[in-house]
Amino acid sequence: MELFEAMRTTFAAREYTDEPLPDSVLYEILDNARFAPSGGNRQGVKVVVIRDEETRNQIADLSLPMVKRYLAQTRIGEAPFNSAVPTKLTSAQIAETTASPGMTQALRTASALLVFTVDLKVVASMDQYLDRVGIVSGASVYPFVWNVLLAARQAGFGGTITTLAIAAEPEIKEILNIPDDFAICAVVPLGKPVKQLTRLRRRPVDEIAVRENFDGPAFRKG
């Protein structure tokens, strides 16, 4: 598949057929994805490939409290989980929200569940002293995750980056025997999509890029 086509058609696949994702294909996906860049080329990513149904269900169940919060915040017009604006909801209101099982279904039905972790001893957290939530460390792992999804698209499979379960990181670490100095960064279900989307909707370039400063004119083709 041509690169630009893959970039424009790799969508968040959450519904899968019963067709298995063979180990040989998954190995090839990971073999190509590992060439993603990382801070200082330290390559601190480690991926746990989960086939076991019970383990997948455990991780899906651990996501349910965050599903409740996501739905509760969405219903009152908030942007869920953002760190800039505190939620107006109480813990009781969130707990009373009914969790939609569909939001964890991909974790349960995927052919494989990939848990991406990164070694905190080797990431370059350049923003660790700023008074905000750190995000720079993600540069050492998320290019790898996205390469996996691009490679899966090339192979006719698909998945999506999920993060709801990460709120229960201590419990997941215990289930998967993940060391304390590793962080869980993404939980990615992979399988054969029920349908392959070929036209995605995104904001145009002139809405997301500007010239010279943040409030500068829109960047246009010219």
ZADO-1210 file (C-alpha; in nm, 4 decimals, padded with zeros to 6 digits):
<atoms>
<atom x="00.0000" y="00.0000" z="00.0000" code="MET" pos="1"/>
<atom x="00.1287" y="00.3467" z="-00.0892" code="GLU" pos="2"/>
<atom x="00.2359" y="00.5467" z="00.2200" code="LEU" pos="3"/>
<atom x="-00.0024" y="00.8409" z="00.1805" code="PHE" pos="4"/>
<atom x="-00.2952" y="00.6051" z="00.1274" code="GLU" pos="5"/>
<atom x="-00.2086" y="00.4194" z="00.4478" code="ALA" pos="6"/>
<atom x="-00.1823" y="00.7486" z="00.6387" code="MET" pos="7"/>
<atom x="-00.5217" y="00.8636" z="00.5088" code="ARG" pos="8"/>
<atom x="-00.7075" y="00.5338" z="00.5636" code="THR" pos="9"/>
<atom x="-00.5749" y="00.3968" z="00.8930" code="THR" pos="10"/>
<atom x="-00.8816" y="00.4381" z="01.1128" code="PHE" pos="11"/>
<atom x="-00.9777" y="00.3425" z="01.4680" code="ALA" pos="12"/>
<atom x="-01.1057" y="-00.0117" z="01.4110" code="ALA" pos="13"/>
<atom x="-01.3129" y="-00.1389" z="01.7048" code="ARG" pos="14"/>
<atom x="-01.5255" y="-00.4143" z="01.5478" code="GLU" pos="15"/>
<atom x="-01.3636" y="-00.7343" z="01.4269" code="TYR" pos="16"/>
<atom x="-01.4530" y="-01.0522" z="01.2453" code="THR" pos="17"/>
<atom x="-01.3613" y="-01.3971" z="01.3747" code="ASP" pos="18"/>
<atom x="-01.0638" y="-01.4154" z="01.1384" code="GLU" pos="19"/>
<atom x="-00.7489" y="-01.4729" z="01.3455" code="PRO" pos="20"/>
<atom x="-00.4414" y="-01.2540" z="01.3333" code="LEU" pos="21"/>
<atom x="-00.1643" y="-01.5130" z="01.2891" code="PRO" pos="22"/>
<atom x="00.1525" y="-01.4845" z="01.4970" code="ASP" pos="23"/>
<atom x="00.3534" y="-01.4708" z="01.1762" code="SER" pos="24"/>
<atom x="00.1633" y="-01.1612" z="01.0575" code="VAL" pos="25"/>
<atom x="00.1783" y="-00.9944" z="01.3995" code="LEU" pos="26"/>
<atom x="00.5515" y="-01.0627" z="01.4147" code="TYR" pos="27"/>
<atom x="00.5970" y="-00.8931" z="01.0766" code="GLU" pos="28"/>
<atom x="00.3902" y="-00.5956" z="01.1968" code="ILE" pos="29"/>
<atom x="00.6115" y="-00.5558" z="01.5048" code="LEU" pos="30"/>
<atom x="00.9266" y="-00.6221" z="01.3046" code="ASP" pos="31"/>
<atom x="00.8544" y="-00.3224" z="01.0833" code="ASN" pos="32"/>
<atom x="00.7081" y="-00.1005" z="01.3573" code="ALA" pos="33"/>
<atom x="01.0236" y="-00.1269" z="01.5719" code="ARG" pos="34"/>
<atom x="01.2030" y="00.1187" z="01.3423" code="PHE" pos="35"/>
<atom x="01.0036" y="00.4042" z="01.4933" code="ALA" pos="36"/>
<atom x="01.2163" y="00.6770" z="01.6530" code="PRO" pos="37"/>
<atom x="01.2590" y="00.7109" z="02.0296" code="SER" pos="38"/>
<atom x="01.4323" y="00.9620" z="02.2556" code="GLY" pos="39"/>
<atom x="01.8080" y="00.9179" z="02.2233" code="GLY" pos="40"/>
<atom x="01.7341" y="00.5995" z="02.0256" code="ASN" pos="41"/>
<atom x="01.7113" y="00.4264" z="02.3647" code="ARG" pos="42"/>
<atom x="01.4288" y="00.1998" z="02.2463" code="GLN" pos="43"/>
<atom x="01.2668" y="00.1534" z="02.5848" code="GLY" pos="44"/>
<atom x="00.9415" y="00.0041" z="02.4538" code="VAL" pos="45"/>
<atom x="00.8272" y="-00.3428" z="02.5530" code="LYS" pos="46"/>
<atom x="00.5052" y="-00.4920" z="02.4189" code="VAL" pos="47"/>
<atom x="00.2972" y="-00.7599" z="02.5901" code="VAL" pos="48"/>
<atom x="00.0962" y="-00.9619" z="02.3354" code="VAL" pos="49"/>
<atom x="-00.2158" y="-01.1052" z="02.4974" code="ILE" pos="50"/>
<atom x="-00.4254" y="-01.3791" z="02.3403" code="ARG" pos="51"/>
<atom x="-00.5767" y="-01.5242" z="02.6596" code="ASP" pos="52"/>
<atom x="-00.9486" y="-01.4425" z="02.6796" code="GLU" pos="53"/>
<atom x="-00.9588" y="-01.4243" z="03.0586" code="GLU" pos="54"/>
<atom x="-00.6735" y="-01.1737" z="03.0703" code="THR" pos="55"/>
<atom x="-00.8348" y="-00.9598" z="02.7998" code="ARG" pos="56"/>
<atom x="-01.1601" y="-00.9577" z="02.9937" code="ASN" pos="57"/>
<atom x="-00.9797" y="-00.8579" z="03.3133" code="GLN" pos="58"/>
<atom x="-00.8244" y="-00.5589" z="03.1416" code="ILE" pos="59"/>
<atom x="-01.1586" y="-00.4659" z="02.9840" code="ALA" pos="60"/>
<atom x="-01.3302" y="-00.4824" z="03.3227" code="ASP" pos="61"/>
<atom x="-01.0653" y="-00.2547" z="03.4731" code="LEU" pos="62"/>
<atom x="-01.1593" y="00.0034" z="03.2091" code="SER" pos="63"/>
<atom x="-01.5236" y="00.0276" z="03.3185" code="LEU" pos="64"/>
<atom x="-01.4839" y="00.2955" z="03.5902" code="PRO" pos="65"/>
<atom x="-01.3191" y="00.5239" z="03.3343" code="MET" pos="66"/>
<atom x="-01.5938" y="00.4421" z="03.0837" code="VAL" pos="67"/>
<atom x="-01.8420" y="00.5759" z="03.3388" code="LYS" pos="68"/>
<atom x="-01.6433" y="00.8959" z="03.3812" code="ARG" pos="69"/>
<atom x="-01.6062" y="00.9393" z="03.0044" code="TYR" pos="70"/>
<atom x="-01.9796" y="00.9038" z="02.9476" code="LEU" pos="71"/>
<atom x="-02.0750" y="01.1231" z="03.2435" code="ALA" pos="72"/>
<atom x="-01.8443" y="01.4053" z="03.1345" code="GLN" pos="73"/>
<atom x="-01.9524" y="01.3810" z="02.7728" code="THR" pos="74"/>
<atom x="-02.3196" y="01.4082" z="02.8680" code="ARG" pos="75"/>
<atom x="-02.2657" y="01.7432" z="03.0395" code="ILE" pos="76"/>
<atom x="-02.0522" y="01.8811" z="02.7586" code="GLY" pos="77"/>
<atom x="-01.7101" y="01.8398" z="02.9184" code="GLU" pos="78"/>
<atom x="-01.3972" y="01.7175" z="02.7428" code="ALA" pos="79"/>
<atom x="-01.3313" y="01.3933" z="02.9328" code="PRO" pos="80"/>
<atom x="-01.0093" y="01.3554" z="03.1331" code="PHE" pos="81"/>
<atom x="-00.8536" y="01.6841" z="03.0240" code="ASN" pos="82"/>
<atom x="-00.6141" y="01.8184" z="03.2884" code="SER" pos="83"/>
<atom x="-00.6766" y="02.1887" z="03.2248" code="ALA" pos="84"/>
<atom x="-01.0402" y="02.2168" z="03.3371" code="VAL" pos="85"/>
<atom x="-01.1550" y="02.0198" z="03.6446" code="PRO" pos="86"/>
<atom x="-01.4775" y="01.8253" z="03.6106" code="THR" pos="87"/>
<atom x="-01.7929" y="01.9593" z="03.7714" code="LYS" pos="88"/>
<atom x="-01.9102" y="01.6067" z="03.8454" code="LEU" pos="89"/>
<atom x="-01.8895" y="01.4422" z="04.1848" code="THR" pos="90"/>
<atom x="-01.7531" y="01.0935" z="04.2383" code="SER" pos="91"/>
<atom x="-02.1052" y="00.9802" z="04.3243" code="ALA" pos="92"/>
<atom x="-02.2456" y="01.1136" z="03.9970" code="GLN" pos="93"/>
<atom x="-01.9780" y="00.9342" z="03.8008" code="ILE" pos="94"/>
<atom x="-02.0316" y="00.6096" z="03.9916" code="ALA" pos="95"/>
<atom x="-02.4069" y="00.6233" z="03.9198" code="GLU" pos="96"/>
<atom x="-02.3475" y="00.6405" z="03.5434" code="THR" pos="97"/>
<atom x="-02.4197" y="00.3202" z="03.3537" code="THR" pos="98"/>
<atom x="-02.1077" y="00.1914" z="03.1804" code="ALA" pos="99"/>
<atom x="-02.1592" y="00.1141" z="02.8127" code="SER" pos="100"/>
<atom x="-02.0228" y="-00.2387" z="02.7457" code="PRO" pos="101"/>
<atom x="-01.9617" y="-00.1428" z="02.3848" code="GLY" pos="102"/>
<atom x="-01.6718" y="00.0800" z="02.4859" code="MET" pos="103"/>
<atom x="-01.4717" y="-00.2199" z="02.6082" code="THR" pos="104"/>
<atom x="-01.5921" y="-00.4705" z="02.3500" code="GLN" pos="105"/>
<atom x="-01.2877" y="-00.4290" z="02.1256" code="ALA" pos="106"/>
<atom x="-01.0593" y="-00.5406" z="02.4079" code="LEU" pos="107"/>
<atom x="-01.2666" y="-00.8551" z="02.4530" code="ARG" pos="108"/>
<atom x="-01.3166" y="-00.9544" z="02.0891" code="THR" pos="109"/>
<atom x="-00.9842" y="-00.8634" z="01.9270" code="ALA" pos="110"/>
<atom x="-00.7642" y="-01.1430" z="01.8015" code="SER" pos="111"/>
<atom x="-00.4769" y="-00.9979" z="02.0035" code="ALA" pos="112"/>
<atom x="-00.4433" y="-00.7296" z="02.2678" code="LEU" pos="113"/>
<atom x="-00.1156" y="-00.5386" z="02.2747" code="LEU" pos="114"/>
<atom x="-00.0130" y="-00.3610" z="02.5933" code="VAL" pos="115"/>
<atom x="00.2609" y="-00.1068" z="02.5207" code="PHE" pos="116"/>
<atom x="00.4969" y="-00.0171" z="02.8036" code="THR" pos="117"/>
<atom x="00.8022" y="00.2051" z="02.8216" code="VAL" pos="118"/>
<atom x="01.1030" y="00.1927" z="03.0507" code="ASP" pos="119"/>
<atom x="01.0941" y="00.5155" z="03.2537" code="LEU" pos="120"/>
<atom x="01.4671" y="00.4864" z="03.3178" code="LYS" pos="121"/>
<atom x="01.5482" y="00.5632" z="02.9553" code="VAL" pos="122"/>
<atom x="01.2857" y="00.8161" z="02.8406" code="VAL" pos="123"/>
<atom x="01.3774" y="01.1832" z="02.8109" code="ALA" pos="124"/>
<atom x="01.1095" y="01.3692" z="03.0079" code="SER" pos="125"/>
<atom x="01.2077" y="01.7210" z="02.9061" code="MET" pos="126"/>
<atom x="00.8877" y="01.8670" z="03.0536" code="ASP" pos="127"/>
<atom x="00.9089" y="01.7021" z="03.3948" code="GLN" pos="128"/>
<atom x="00.9739" y="02.0338" z="03.5735" code="TYR" pos="129"/>
<atom x="00.6916" y="02.2256" z="03.4090" code="LEU" pos="130"/>
<atom x="00.3721" y="02.2928" z="03.6004" code="ASP" pos="131"/>
<atom x="00.1508" y="02.0772" z="03.3832" code="ARG" pos="132"/>
<atom x="00.0895" y="01.7146" z="03.2961" code="VAL" pos="133"/>
<atom x="00.3938" y="01.5663" z="03.1243" code="GLY" pos="134"/>
<atom x="00.3550" y="01.4540" z="02.7630" code="ILE" pos="135"/>
<atom x="00.7036" y="01.4624" z="02.6119" code="VAL" pos="136"/>
<atom x="00.7903" y="01.1103" z="02.7286" code="SER" pos="137"/>
<atom x="00.5244" y="00.9831" z="02.4875" code="GLY" pos="138"/>
<atom x="00.7581" y="01.0697" z="02.2005" code="ALA" pos="139"/>
<atom x="00.9573" y="00.7596" z="02.2935" code="SER" pos="140"/>
<atom x="00.6655" y="00.5200" z="02.2545" code="VAL" pos="141"/>
<atom x="00.3724" y="00.6560" z="02.0499" code="TYR" pos="142"/>
<atom x="00.5554" y="00.6630" z="01.7149" code="PRO" pos="143"/>
<atom x="00.6047" y="00.2872" z="01.7682" code="PHE" pos="144"/>
<atom x="00.2358" y="00.2406" z="01.8497" code="VAL" pos="145"/>
<atom x="00.1287" y="00.4292" z="01.5389" code="TRP" pos="146"/>
<atom x="00.3715" y="00.2311" z="01.3246" code="ASN" pos="147"/>
<atom x="00.1986" y="-00.0843" z="01.4498" code="VAL" pos="148"/>
<atom x="-00.1386" y="00.0473" z="01.3327" code="LEU" pos="149"/>
<atom x="00.0020" y="00.1534" z="00.9955" code="LEU" pos="150"/>
<atom x="00.1642" y="-00.1877" z="00.9499" code="ALA" pos="151"/>
<atom x="-00.1590" y="-00.3589" z="01.0531" code="ALA" pos="152"/>
<atom x="-00.3447" y="-00.1565" z="00.7898" code="ARG" pos="153"/>
<atom x="-00.0928" y="-00.2692" z="00.5293" code="GLN" pos="154"/>
<atom x="-00.1569" y="-00.6305" z="00.6327" code="ALA" pos="155"/>
<atom x="-00.5354" y="-00.5940" z="00.6116" code="GLY" pos="156"/>
<atom x="-00.5902" y="-00.5767" z="00.9870" code="PHE" pos="157"/>
<atom x="-00.6727" y="-00.2883" z="01.2169" code="GLY" pos="158"/>
<atom x="-00.6982" y="-00.1638" z="01.5723" code="GLY" pos="159"/>
<atom x="-00.7129" y="00.1473" z="01.7840" code="THR" pos="160"/>
<atom x="-00.5189" y="00.3174" z="02.0611" code="ILE" pos="161"/>
<atom x="-00.7092" y="00.2886" z="02.3898" code="THR" pos="162"/>
<atom x="-00.6060" y="00.4358" z="02.7239" code="THR" pos="163"/>
<atom x="-00.9052" y="00.3946" z="02.9573" code="LEU" pos="164"/>
<atom x="-00.7535" y="00.0921" z="03.1310" code="ALA" pos="165"/>
<atom x="-00.4347" y="00.2798" z="03.2135" code="ILE" pos="166"/>
<atom x="-00.6098" y="00.4506" z="03.5058" code="ALA" pos="167"/>
<atom x="-00.5892" y="00.1049" z="03.6658" code="ALA" pos="168"/>
<atom x="-00.2176" y="00.0724" z="03.5911" code="GLU" pos="169"/>
<atom x="-00.1251" y="-00.0859" z="03.9291" code="PRO" pos="170"/>
<atom x="-00.3784" y="-00.3650" z="03.8798" code="GLU" pos="171"/>
<atom x="-00.2706" y="-00.4274" z="03.5195" code="ILE" pos="172"/>
<atom x="00.0934" y="-00.4331" z="03.6231" code="LYS" pos="173"/>
<atom x="00.0124" y="-00.7022" z="03.8765" code="GLU" pos="174"/>
<atom x="-00.1797" y="-00.9099" z="03.6218" code="ILE" pos="175"/>
<atom x="00.0994" y="-00.8881" z="03.3614" code="LEU" pos="176"/>
<atom x="00.4004" y="-00.8815" z="03.5984" code="ASN" pos="177"/>
<atom x="00.5129" y="-00.5408" z="03.4681" code="ILE" pos="178"/>
<atom x="00.8006" y="-00.3896" z="03.6719" code="PRO" pos="179"/>
<atom x="00.7481" y="-00.0715" z="03.8732" code="ASP" pos="180"/>
<atom x="00.9863" y="00.1320" z="03.6562" code="ASP" pos="181"/>
<atom x="00.7815" y="00.0714" z="03.3407" code="PHE" pos="182"/>
<atom x="00.4755" y="00.2784" z="03.2481" code="ALA" pos="183"/>
<atom x="00.1761" y="00.1493" z="03.0528" code="ILE" pos="184"/>
<atom x="00.1223" y="00.3801" z="02.7552" code="CYS" pos="185"/>
<atom x="-00.1452" y="00.2207" z="02.5376" code="ALA" pos="186"/>
<atom x="-00.3709" y="-00.0827" z="02.5140" code="VAL" pos="187"/>
<atom x="-00.4247" y="-00.1701" z="02.1482" code="VAL" pos="188"/>
<atom x="-00.6715" y="-00.4356" z="02.0262" code="PRO" pos="189"/>
<atom x="-00.5903" y="-00.5789" z="01.6831" code="LEU" pos="190"/>
<atom x="-00.8039" y="-00.7884" z="01.4514" code="GLY" pos="191"/>
<atom x="-00.9653" y="-00.8091" z="01.1098" code="LYS" pos="192"/>
<atom x="-01.2047" y="-00.5106" z="01.0842" code="PRO" pos="193"/>
<atom x="-01.5668" y="-00.5846" z="01.0003" code="VAL" pos="194"/>
<atom x="-01.5293" y="-00.3146" z="00.7367" code="LYS" pos="195"/>
<atom x="-01.2366" y="-00.1118" z="00.6073" code="GLN" pos="196"/>
<atom x="-01.2976" y="00.2612" z="00.5973" code="LEU" pos="197"/>
<atom x="-01.1303" y="00.4423" z="00.3104" code="THR" pos="198"/>
<atom x="-01.2467" y="00.8021" z="00.3626" code="ARG" pos="199"/>
<atom x="-01.1710" y="00.9683" z="00.6958" code="LEU" pos="200"/>
<atom x="-01.2770" y="01.3169" z="00.8024" code="ARG" pos="201"/>
<atom x="-01.0167" y="01.5491" z="00.9523" code="ARG" pos="202"/>
<atom x="-00.9783" y="01.9246" z="00.9893" code="ARG" pos="203"/>
<atom x="-00.8035" y="02.0840" z="00.6893" code="PRO" pos="204"/>
<atom x="-00.4418" y="02.2004" z="00.7073" code="VAL" pos="205"/>
<atom x="-00.5317" y="02.5694" z="00.7191" code="ASP" pos="206"/>
<atom x="-00.7228" y="02.5073" z="01.0435" code="GLU" pos="207"/>
<atom x="-00.4383" y="02.3298" z="01.2219" code="ILE" pos="208"/>
<atom x="-00.1239" y="02.5058" z="01.0949" code="ALA" pos="209"/>
<atom x="-00.0277" y="02.8748" z="01.1169" code="VAL" pos="210"/>
<atom x="00.2685" y="03.0845" z="01.0074" code="ARG" pos="211"/>
<atom x="00.5384" y="03.2202" z="01.2390" code="GLU" pos="212"/>
<atom x="00.3399" y="03.2388" z="01.5685" code="ASN" pos="213"/>
<atom x="00.0395" y="03.0813" z="01.7365" code="PHE" pos="214"/>
<atom x="-00.2009" y="03.3552" z="01.6270" code="ASP" pos="215"/>
<atom x="-00.0416" y="03.3981" z="01.2850" code="GLY" pos="216"/>
<atom x="-00.2204" y="03.3557" z="00.9512" code="PRO" pos="217"/>
<atom x="-00.3292" y="03.0138" z="00.8384" code="ALA" pos="218"/>
<atom x="-00.0691" y="02.8073" z="00.6560" code="PHE" pos="219"/>
<atom x="-00.1976" y="02.7587" z="00.3014" code="ARG" pos="220"/>
<atom x="-00.0716" y="02.5792" z="-00.0036" code="LYS" pos="221"/>
<atom x="00.0115" y="02.9049" z="-00.1811" code="GLY" pos="222"/>
</atoms>
